[in-house]
Amino acid sequence: MGLQGEKINRCAPGGEAVMLKIAELLNVEPQPCDGEEQQAAPVRMLAVIDENNCIGCTKCIQACPVDAIVGATRAMHTVMSDLCTGCNLCVDPCPTHCIELRPVNETPDSWKWDLNTIPVRIIPVEQHA
């Protein structure tokens, strides 16, 4: 339990790593993350190109809707992991089958917090002389 009795194991996206960090910061006992309210977090997938087998055909580049794959014709290609959404659209067009999706292990340090969903309002402050 947290400082005011709250459960510290309710962050499904962060999972056990976040719960352990919260327990450490609050100096409380860790709680198991296998409770009823704990839902399995979706696993983020990332396209990975076996660059040794890439022939530089650019079919994956053409298929990628977010331009996360870079490379030139007849040169090896690579995936920019920050941009890849794991949509799987680049896998099938590859003639050498050198692209696969791999799960990304999220940690509190690598978690992408979507700050655009937090509403920000400007509250005017009156100046007092």
Secondary structure as GFF3:
##gff-version 3
##sequence-region A 1 129
A	DSSP	alpha_helix	15	26	.	.	.	ID=ss1
A	DSSP	beta_strand	45	49	.	.	.	ID=ss2
A	DSSP	alpha_helix	59	63	.	.	.	ID=ss3
A	DSSP	beta_strand	69	70	.	.	.	ID=ss4
A	DSSP	beta_strand	78	79	.	.	.	ID=ss5
A	DSSP	beta_strand	99	103	.	.	.	ID=ss6
A	DSSP	three_ten_helix	115	117	.	.	.	ID=ss7
###
